[in-house]
């Protein structure tokens, strides 16, 4: 369905994502289809397709469009994959995964954001995404194993529970490092109960905080 933001969405895909080397056509199409402006506060909708993260309340952000695309492409997701997202936030990343045909489970530590993400996903037509209010460090053990895990907040270390919940051969993309200091996006690949890590790019994410803290 066309909307008043359709032109800006197309520009976002061409200039911010495709021009920076994202080549997966299914991903480009998905991000061109999803009305990102519905995932940000109303007073920021005019900025929804700009090349920047935006605040969504409670100290959290919606990631820069390129970062969403980069992390998703690195996972190599395809239709039918079972994917766990840590940090539901606005619901946008989960919507991209669902648009690609993934079975999506997403966890959000902030209850108000979890409820908002669920409502937004239903509005966008992705009511099948499972949203949980909980501690991302714990993952979603009863639904494991997952083909892929995407983490949208930065812990200081790679959480062991999340590695355990990856299937053999599964991948996780995760920013690691302290806020205000060096953070790196890493690609984790599980192999025979061990994991390999590849350092990708420097990043800046909000911290991943355990519920008990």
N, C-alpha and C positions, 0 to 999 in steps of 0.2 A: 504494500500500500504506500503510495506517495505521501510525503509530508513536507512541511515547510523547511525541514532540515536536510532533505535528500541531497541537495547540491553540496552542502558542507560535508556530509558523510562521504560522498564520492571523492571530494577533495582530500579528505583525511586519508582515505585508502590509497589514493594515487601518490600524494606528496609526502605523507608521513610514514607510510608502511611499505608500499611497493617500491618506492624510490630508494628505500634503505635496505633493500635486498630480500624482503619477504617474498617468496616465490610460490607458496602453496595457494593455488587458485581457489580451492574450497574455503580456505581461511580468509582470503581476501573477500570472497563473496559473502561469507558469514558476517564479517565486520561491516560490509557495505549494506547488509540487510537490517542489522539490529539498531533500533533507535537509541543510541547511547544517551541522548539528552534526557530520556525518561529514567536514567539511572543516576542522575545527579539532582541536587536540590534545585527547586524551581528558579531561585534567583541566580543560579549559575548556568542555566541551560544554554545561554548564548555562547558560553565558553566550552560546551561539551565536546566539540570536535577540534579544539585547539591542541597543540603539541605539548601537553603538560598534564601532570596529575592534578586532581581537584579535591578539595575537602568535602567529605560527606557527613561530617558530624562526629562527635565523640572521639576526636583526635585521629580519625581514620581518613583514608583517601581512596579515590578511584584511580587506578594506575594510568599513566600516560598510554595512549592508544598503541604506540609502537611497542611498548614493553609487553602489553597484553599479547600482541601478535608474535613477538619474538619468543616469549616463554611458551606459547601454545605450539608454535612451529617446532621448537626444540623437542617437544614431547612426541612429535609425529603422530598426533591423535587421528583416529579415523572412526567411522560410524560403528557403533557396537561396543566400543571400548568402555570399560568401567573406570571412571576417574573420580578421585577424591580431591577436593579443593579445600585448602586450609586458609580461611579468611574470606568469608562470603562477601563482606563489605557491601557494596551497592547491588550485587547480583550480576554485574556486567560480565565478568569473566565466566561465571557459570552459564550465562546465556550464550556466550560464544561457543563454549564446549557443547551445550545442548543443541545449538544450531548445526554443529558439525555431526550430530547424531550420537553423541556419547551419552552413556548413562551416568548422570552426575550426582554426586553426594558432596555437600558443602557444609563446612562447620564455621560458625562465627562466635567469638567469645563475648561480644557485646549483644545482649538480648534484643535491644531496640533495633540494632542493625540487622540482626537475624530475621526479625519479624518484617522489617521493611524490605529486605532482600527477597523474602518469600512472596510478599505482596507484589513486588515489582516483577518477579519472574512469572507470576501468574498473569499479570497484566500483559506481559510480552508473549504469552502463549506457551511458557515453559513450566507449567504447573507440575510436570513430572519430576523436576529437580527436587531432590530430597535436601531439606535445610535443617540443620541442627544447631541449637545453642549449646556450646560446650567448649572444652579445652582442646585446642588444635594439637597440642603435644601428645594427647592420648589417641588421636586419630578416630577411626570408626571401626573398631576391631570386629564387630559382628558382621560387617559387610565386606571385610577383607577376604581374599587378596584383591588389590586393585591393579589394573594394567598401567595406570599412571597416577602420579600425585603432583599437584601444583600448589606451591606455597606462596602466598601473596603478602607475607609479613616476615621480618627477618629475625630468626633466632641467633644466638651466639654460637650454636653448634648444630650439627645434624641430628635431629631427634631419632633415637633408636626405634621408638614405637612406629614411626612412619616407615622406616626402612623395612621393618618386620612385616608391615602390611602391604608391601609391594609384592606382586607375583614375581617368580623367577623370570628374569629378562625384562621386568618392568622398569620404568624410568620415573624419576622425580626431578623437577626443576625447583630450586629453592635459593633465595638470597640468604647469605650467612654473614654475620658480622654485627658489631655494635653500632647503634644509631649515633651519628655524629663522628664516627670513625670509618675506617675502611670496610666496605661491604662488597662482596662478590656474588654474582649469580653463578650457581653451580648446577651441573647436570649429573645426577646420580643414576647409575645403572646397576641393578641388582643381578648378581651372577653367583649361583650356587651358595646362597645364604651370605655371601660377601657382597661388597659394593665397590664400584669404581667411581671416582669423581673427576669431572672435567670442569675446570674453571672457565667461565664464559666471558663475562663483561663486568666492569664495576657498576654498581647500582646504588640506589638510595631508597630504602623502604622503611616504613614504620616498624617498630619492634613487635615481635611475636611474644606475647606475655602469657605465662601460665595462669590459670584461673585462681590458684591459691595465692598468687601475688596481687 
